[in-house]
Amino acid sequence: MFTRTDFDQFIAGLKYPPNDFQLKAHEEIAFGKGNIVVSALAGSGKTTLLVQTAELFKAMGVTSVGYLAFNVSIKNELNERLPMPYRAINSHSLGMQVLKTANAKTKVNTNKWSGIAKGLMSKIGVEPQLQYTAGKAFQALCSKVMLNMVDPHDVNAVSAIAEQYGLDTVTVRMIQVLPDAIEEAKHIWKMTGEINFDEMLYWPVVLNMQPPQHDFFLVDECQDLNILQQELAFRSIKPTGRMIFVGDQRQAIYAFAGADAASFQRIITKTNAVVMPLNVCYRCPTSHLELARKLVPAIEARQGAPKGIIDYTTEDKVPQLAKAGALVMCRLTAPLVSLYFKLIQNKVRAKVMGKDIGAQLITIMEKVAKHEGFSYDRAIEYLEKYREHQVMNLMQREGMEQKIENVNDQVETLVVCITNFDSAKNLQMLKDVLEDLFGDQDKENWKSMVTLCTVHRAKGLEADETFLLKPDKMPLVWKDQRPDEYEQELNILYVALTRSKNKMTVVGELSPILGQTPVQKQLEVEKAEAKPEPVQPTLLPVEAFKPLPAPAPMKDFSTSIERFRTAAKQVEIKPVVVDKVQDKPRAAYSERVMKSLEALSTGELIQMMTVLEAILDERKERV
């Protein structure tokens, strides 16, 4: 029987004495009865709490304990500190363990779904030259449907998922055959054991398989778990067992991976958990937390925390200021890559984190390279055409501003890489340098170079000195932004503000939501003190004061565009027929018209569409 005296002795023997928040959490774990959610703010020592909890279990004589980490790196970090016999496992490894119990042949095949998609695209009549692109879109749809546990037979729900994730090339026919794809994937697993990473989580939950159960089951970074990962965790506890979730709702920034804004609250509700706060930040100086407190008022500085430094600079000065060990963060990728080349030119060792980013960029280049007439020396030209096509498609739908931002960021990143990588003479060489550029390094190497990464990638990292690149992009705000999307953007800013242990250099100006910065105050003072030059009045002729005609009302071009497309499809070109007006073959005439249209800007094309619509209306009236 573990008594209060035993508990007091345990607390007294800890290497790092717990603060009041940590002490209450330990008391609840030792003497409470229900589930617990520890709301651990940035830098509040959640990993230390998890390690101390393992030591508490040893003191209590509890052996049936499971630790679930969000990813491999967090798992490895935990296992370096957890006392034996307690070991952490990540969600995919747990899913793999369950599947191997059901089918010993289970193994990973990352190309499995490429074959499934290719076969189905051919079956539904997609033209051979479009099957690759269509197959990629179909695979993305299947992945999002599985990760969000959407019924593949529910056409409306699947359509909503396609809309949510901006899968604009998905067709109704693709949605209709999606159940066939998932059924085929299940059959392949049963026959050959082949699965991809999504299936590691999907089949154990959907097929109602039972993972190993424990008396205590602890989950780290619980705000980042998607529905499948949560369900695996819920099933890993004995009927009389207890669950302990540790995470920070304000660091929930992985909505694109299925961990939506409600993930944290869903766990609390479903488990009927007691919420224990960890509000004291041990990482950040007081000046940094003053900014973070504008977003998360509950966060507190540790006793005796230094003031720290907040500095402001311009992008051109970063190569001279950034030293080995510094962490440079940005909301977007293109500015990071651009800065990377400037650092290299200044003989500063640097690396851009993000293997997945590199893989995405390679996929885009492969897609662009399939266009007729592509050659590597014209790669930038074809990338711009790809950008224009993607943006035009997204603009026809509501709420796609963030997707448009992502497309622009990806294309700009590739343009920067192609422009600066002179050694890359073909597509394969570009792929090689992209893989090298975005290769993730271990923590030991960070100390010897400047690390550049997106804020998403920076979560869980810390450094003595950080740089916030393009701070005006945090938060990103767009038209028709949902409240949960805006909350995610604020969370990204919060993560960026809480990575530094000493100095934070803002490359530009912080968002006005954080208040007025010293730079902004100084600019206002200088503006007020400046004496304006006397302005000599310019006399205008009388004609200038005549009333102007009222501007024409703005026209909605969406229907015009659609009608133009429909009409264009109905046009039948007959080369042998002579045009009565121009007395020229229509085929040759059409070719000249198309060349003229290609030379027009987007705005000019829209105006042309308006004119064509008026002509079509007139002809219909005649008919």
NUMILO-48265 format. One record per residue (C-alpha): x, y negated, z negated. Coordinates in steps of 0.02 Angstrom, whole numbers, padded with zeros to 5 digits, always signed. Layout:
// residues N
XYZ;...
This chain:
// residues 623
+00000+00000+00000;+00074-00165+00056;+00048-00291-00084;+00061-00479-00101;+00226-00455-00192;+00292-00352-00046;+00237-00492+00071;+00323-00627-00031;+00484-00526-00033;+00472-00502+00156;+00450-00689+00186;+00596-00730+00070;+00709-00612+00167;+00676-00686+00340;+00824-00765+00429;+00717-00912+00488;+00596-00968+00350;+00422-00989+00427;+00332-01155+00426;+00156-01170+00357;+00075-01123+00523;+00185-00968+00544;+00159-00917+00363;-00031-00920+00383;-00016-00814+00541;+00090-00685+00448;-00036-00681+00306;-00179-00650+00427;-00083-00509+00511;-00038-00428+00344;-00203-00446+00252;-00335-00489+00381;-00455-00366+00461;-00498-00430+00635;-00412-00483+00796;-00302-00637+00804;-00263-00767+00938;-00109-00870+00896;-00120-01037+00987;+00067-01073+01005;+00107-01244+01078;+00265-01273+01182;+00427-01238+01088;+00335-01184+00929;+00433-01022+00907;+00307-00894+00972;+00444-00769+01018;+00517-00788+00843;+00343-00753+00773;+00326-00596+00880;+00496-00532+00821;+00456-00571+00639;+00289-00482+00661;+00384-00325+00714;+00490-00340+00558;+00329-00361+00457;+00259-00201+00534;+00417-00109+00480;+00394-00173+00304;+00211-00119+00309;+00257+00053+00377;+00158+00029+00539;+00230+00129+00684;+00089+00132+00813;+00123-00039+00890;+00117-00095+01072;+00190-00255+01145;+00128-00319+01313;+00232-00450+01403;+00172-00554+01549;+00318-00513+01665;+00485-00422+01673;+00592-00568+01614;+00484-00598+01460;+00484-00410+01426;+00675-00404+01435;+00692-00556+01322;+00577-00478+01193;+00664-00310+01196;+00832-00394+01163;+00761-00459+00999;+00633-00330+00943;+00692-00206+00812;+00680-00021+00853;+00569+00074+00878;+00460-00066+00946;+00472-00095+01134;+00382-00214+01250;+00309-00167+01418;+00240-00278+01556;+00066-00257+01632;+00123-00176+01795;+00233-00050+01705;+00086-00006+01592;-00027+00018+01743;+00106+00125+01828;+00120+00231+01672;-00068+00262+01673;-00072+00304+01859;+00073+00426+01845;-00022+00518+01709;-00166+00540+01832;-00057+00573+01984;+00125+00620+01959;+00164+00575+02141;+00124+00390+02112;+00255+00277+02191;+00268+00100+02258;+00253+00063+02444;+00248-00124+02476;+00207-00095+02660;+00056+00015+02625;-00073-00120+02656;+00009-00178+02817;-00037-00011+02894;-00214-00016+02823;-00242-00193+02888;-00171-00156+03060;-00286-00007+03084;-00441-00102+03029;-00401-00257+03133;-00390-00146+03286;-00552-00059+03237;-00652-00222+03226;-00589-00281+03394;-00457-00411+03349;-00349-00447+03502;-00175-00368+03491;-00083-00535+03491;-00188-00594+03342;-00184-00435+03239;-00029-00481+03140;-00098-00649+03081;-00271-00578+03050;-00196-00431+02956;-00100-00548+02839;-00259-00646+02801;-00352-00483+02770;-00218-00420+02651;-00224-00584+02554;-00413-00568+02541;-00403-00389+02476;-00272-00441+02347;-00379-00584+02279;-00535-00475+02274;-00444-00342+02173;-00357-00462+02053;-00522-00550+02016;-00619-00386+02001;-00745-00441+02132;-00864-00308+02199;-00801-00278+02377;-00979-00238+02434;-01043-00409+02376;-01024-00512+02536;-01068-00677+02452;-00944-00651+02310;-00805-00601+02430;-00843-00752+02539;-00830-00864+02385;-00659-00790+02346;-00600-00823+02524;-00660-01003+02506;-00581-01025+02335;-00408-00971+02393;-00415-01060+02561;-00414-00903+02669;-00488-00997+02816;-00447-00866+02949;-00550-00730+02863;-00701-00680+02969;-00869-00604+02924;-00817-00442+03007;-00661-00433+02896;-00770-00454+02741;-00885-00316+02802;-00744-00188+02820;-00659-00235+02656;-00744-00091+02560;-00674+00029+02691;-00499-00040+02660;-00508-00017+02472;-00581+00158+02492;-00440+00203+02612;-00311+00135+02489;-00384+00246+02352;-00381+00398+02466;-00198+00366+02511;-00152+00353+02327;-00238+00518+02287;-00155+00606+02435;+00020+00532+02437;+00031+00432+02276;+00071+00270+02370;+00015+00106+02289;+00060-00078+02297;+00080-00195+02148;-00103-00250+02146;-00158-00069+02137;-00049-00042+01983;-00176-00147+01889;-00331-00114+01993;-00350+00075+01989;-00325+00100+01801;-00464-00025+01767;-00585+00012+01909;-00567+00201+01889;-00587+00182+01701;-00422+00263+01654;-00362+00262+01475;-00192+00185+01430;-00102+00235+01268;-00191+00165+01115;-00112+00085+00962;-00153+00026+00785;-00086-00146+00831;-00069-00214+01007;+00019-00381+01035;+00007-00482+01196;+00127-00623+01241;+00083-00770+01357;-00099-00717+01350;-00160-00874+01440;-00077-00809+01600;-00167-00641+01606;-00290-00612+01747;-00448-00510+01719;-00364-00344+01762;-00220-00375+01641;-00341-00424+01504;-00443-00266+01529;-00286-00158+01517;-00245-00244+01353;-00421-00221+01282;-00411-00034+01318;-00242-00014+01232;-00308-00025+01055;-00384+00111+00945;-00565+00088+00890;-00503+00038+00716;-00351-00055+00781;-00314-00242+00790;-00257-00352+00933;-00142-00503+00919;-00136-00622+01067;-00004-00760+01075;-00012-00901+01202;-00041-01084+01240;-00201-01133+01327;-00118-01295+01383;+00016-01197+01477;-00111-01105+01584;-00047-01148+01759;-00070-00986+01857;-00249-01004+01920;-00186-00959+02095;-00138-00787+02026;-00309-00753+01950;-00276-00825+01776;-00411-00957+01777;-00438-01098+01653;-00558-00993+01552;-00438-00847+01522;-00386-00903+01347;-00563-00935+01287;-00623-00772+01366;-00502-00675+01256;-00561-00765+01099;-00744-00733+01139;-00726-00551+01192;-00618-00500+01044;-00706-00610+00915;-00533-00666+00862;-00476-00783+00724;-00377-00928+00800;-00213-00970+00711;-00122-01128+00770;+00067-01149+00791;+00084-01337+00817;+00264-01377+00767;+00382-01393+00917;+00563-01346+00877;+00630-01381+01051;+00591-01561+01098;+00649-01728+01027;+00521-01848+00955;+00523-01968+01103;+00477-01827+01223;+00338-01767+01109;+00265-01943+01102;+00230-01922+01288;+00170-01742+01271;+00053-01795+01132;-00042-01903+01258;-00097-01736+01334;-00095-01622+01181;-00123-01726+01023;-00097-01576+00907;+00087-01549+00949;+00206-01599+00808;+00393-01627+00796;+00496-01522+00677;+00562-01605+00520;+00723-01697+00559;+00700-01687+00748;+00812-01810+00843;+00738-01952+00942;+00816-01890+01105;+00838-01988+01266;+00718-02033+01404;+00803-02113+01554;+00741-02173+01723;+00834-02166+01888;+00813-02152+02076;+00831-01996+02183;+00990-02055+02269;+01081-02061+02100;+01035-01885+02043;+01186-01800+02129;+01302-01909+02024;+01203-01884+01862;+01158-01699+01866;+01285-01588+01778;+01303-01400+01761;+01164-01329+01652;+01037-01463+01700;+00861-01412+01750;+00777-01509+01892;+00588-01486+01906;+00461-01542+02035;+00279-01506+02073;+00324-01473+02255;+00461-01373+02341;+00519-01486+02485;+00592-01623+02372;+00690-01490+02276;+00766-01418+02435;+00807-01591+02501;+00895-01632+02337;+00985-01464+02342;+01075-01513+02502;+01123-01682+02429;+01195-01595+02276;+01295-01474+02385;+01362-01620+02488;+01421-01698+02324;+01508-01533+02279;+01385-01497+02137;+01345-01311+02117;+01157-01285+02128;+01025-01152+02155;+00839-01156+02195;+00736-01030+02098;+00594-00935+02179;+00613-00775+02280;+00426-00778+02313;+00439-00954+02387;+00574-00895+02505;+00467-00746+02556;+00318-00860+02592;+00425-00974+02701;+00493-00824+02798;+00314-00764+02827;+00266-00934+02898;+00417-00935+03014;+00374-00760+03074;+00197-00818+03110;+00257-00973+03204;+00384-00871+03303;+00244-00764+03377;+00173-00912+03473;+00199-00909+03661;+00352-01004+03718;+00436-01009+03547;+00624-01028+03541;+00729-01065+03389;+00796-01229+03460;+00614-01288+03465;+00570-01219+03292;+00532-01390+03215;+00416-01433+03360;+00319-01271+03336;+00314-01296+03148;+00233-01466+03173;+00103-01386+03288;+00072-01254+03153;+00051-01391+03023;-00071-01488+03132;-00174-01332+03168;-00182-01281+02984;-00225-01456+02923;-00360-01480+03055;-00441-01316+03003;-00434-01362+02819;-00502-01538+02849;-00664-01464+02915;-00699-01390+02743;-00730-01476+02578;-00610-01470+02432;-00458-01418+02533;-00346-01565+02487;-00232-01459+02378;-00217-01327+02515;-00170-01465+02638;-00037-01526+02515;+00032-01348+02505;+00040-01331+02695;+00130-01497+02712;+00251-01448+02574;+00292-01280+02654;+00319-01354+02828;+00425-01497+02760;+00531-01371+02663;+00563-01270+02821;+00604-01427+02921;+00730-01480+02788;+00809-01306+02792;+00820-01296+02982;+00892-01472+02991;+01026-01439+02859;+01072-01258+02895;+01179-01288+03049;+01249-01113+03036;+01078-01035+03070;+01069-01011+03259;+00918-00896+03267;+00767-00839+03166;+00856-00694+03082;+00998-00806+03023;+00870-00929+02953;+00786-00786+02858;+00955-00737+02784;+00994-00913+02722;+00818-00933+02651;+00837-00772+02553;+01003-00833+02486;+00940-01009+02448;+00790-00950+02345;+00877-00805+02260;+00839-00805+02074;+00986-00800+01956;+01003-00738+01778;+01011-00856+01631;+01199-00839+01613;+01225-00920+01782;+01115-01068+01741;+01250-01141+01630;+01372-01153+01775;+01259-01244+01899;+01112-01359+01920;+00950-01260+01927;+00809-01327+02036;+00634-01255+02022;+00450-01295+02030;+00365-01331+01864;+00273-01165+01882;+00441-01077+01887;+00508-01181+01742;+00379-01118+01618;+00472-01024+01482;+00636-01113+01521;+00728-01248+01424;+00884-01352+01447;+00982-01488+01357;+00948-01604+01503;+00802-01602+01624;+00758-01706+01777;+00579-01737+01831;+00580-01757+02020;+00433-01845+02104;+00345-01875+01937;+00207-01968+02029;+00150-01797+02093;+00107-01743+01916;-00037-01729+01902;-00089-01701+02082;-00260-01777+02108;-00370-01750+02259;-00546-01783+02321;-00683-01671+02250;-00560-01598+02124;-00648-01485+01999;-00626-01518+01812;-00535-01351+01790;-00417-01394+01934;-00377-01563+01856;-00347-01478+01689;-00222-01361+01773;-00129-01512+01843;-00121-01593+01671;-00054-01429+01603;+00084-01431+01734;+00135-01606+01676;+00133-01546+01495;+00248-01400+01539;+00368-01519+01628;+00375-01638+01478;+00418-01501+01354;+00570-01415+01433;+00709-01530+01370;+00804-01512+01206;+00895-01679+01218;+00883-01789+01373;+00745-01807+01502;+00781-01909+01659;+00628-01967+01755;+00668-01986+01940;+00541-02121+01979;+00392-02171+01874;+00282-02064+01762;+00095-02052+01786;-00002-02201+01714;-00102-02078+01607;+00051-02067+01495;+00053-02253+01464;+00168-02391+01522;+00352-02344+01537;+00497-02461+01492;+00534-02481+01677;+00355-02534+01713;+00358-02656+01567;+00520-02735+01629;+00450-02753+01805;+00298-02842+01735;+00410-02960+01634;+00515-02999+01788;+00358-03029+01890;+00288-03148+01760;+00452-03244+01744;+00478-03260+01931;+00433-03431+02001;+00339-03411+02164;+00398-03508+02317;+00279-03649+02367;+00170-03594+02510;+00139-03714+02655;-00041-03704+02716;-00067-03649+02896;-00208-03741+02986;-00315-03629+03094;-00414-03684+03247;-00601-03706+03227;-00632-03547+03328;-00553-03447+03189;-00699-03487+03074;-00833-03419+03188;-00926-03271+03108;-00861-03102+03163;-00978-02969+03230;-01029-02836+03104;-00917-02683+03112;-00989-02527+03190;-01040-02396+03061;-00916-02256+03028;-00966-02101+03122;-00960-01923+03055;-00861-01827+03186;-00888-01652+03116;-01042-01615+03223;-00959-01697+03372;-00810-01583+03358;-00917-01429+03343;-01028-01479+03491;-00874-01517+03594;-00803-01346+03556;-00967-01261+03602;-00981-01358+03763;-00801-01322+03809;-00829-01135+03790;-00977-01145+03908;-00880-01232+04047;-00845-01115+04192;-00695-01164+04298;-00707-01111+04479;-00545-01147+04574;-00621-01120+04745;-00756-01249+04722;-00714-01426+04777;-00754-01569+04662;-00871-01685+04757;-00809-01841+04672;-00622-01814+04669;-00614-01695+04818;-00487-01587+04725;-00491-01407+04665;-00563-01400+04490;-00425-01289+04423;-00290-01414+04469;-00396-01557+04404;-00426-01467+04239;-00241-01435+04217;-00206-01621+04237;-00343-01662+04112;-00272-01540+03984;-00098-01614+04000;-00171-01787+03971;-00267-01727+03818;-00111-01647+03743;-00023-01815+03751;-00158-01899+03646;-00146-01924+03458;-00272-01846+03340;-00363-02012+03319;-00373-02036+03507;-00440-01858+03528;-00576-01893+03400;-00626-02049+03495;-00626-01949+03656;-00741-01821+03574;-00864-01959+03532;-00866-02016+03713;-00890-01838+03773;-01033-01812+03651;-01122-01964+03722;-01099-01896+03899;-01167-01727+03847;-01319-01809+03766;-01352-01908+03924;-01343-01751+04033;-01461-01658+03917;-01587-01801+03932;-01576-01789+04122;-01608-01603+04116;
